[in-house]
Amino acid sequence: MSYDVGSGDLVLCVNAAPNHVTGEPVPLVKGETYRVWAVLEFMCPCGRSDALLDVGVGFAWCQSRFRLLPKPRQEAKPRKASTPKEVEAV
């Protein structure tokens, strides 16, 4: 594939067609996001990808079924300004 997917990345399912090797229906849902548990460096039997992705559903799926989502940007949170404590003179 043209992108590197790693463990922990979010991917979008773009192809929930039946299994292209056995023809059985797949439990994936088109349009759902999945977190990658592992990347298995095996050629898919269909020849479309060079890796299988384990997303926790079933065993492993052809990488061509997914598109890598961009990593979420960290949002800036407003911080409270620290003020010095006032000490009473005795």
Secondary structure, 3 states (H helix, E strand, C coil): CCCCCCCCCEEEECCCCCCCCCCCCCCCCCCCEEECCEEECCCCCCCCCCCEEECCCCCCEEHHHEEECCCCCCCCCCCCCCCCCCCCCC
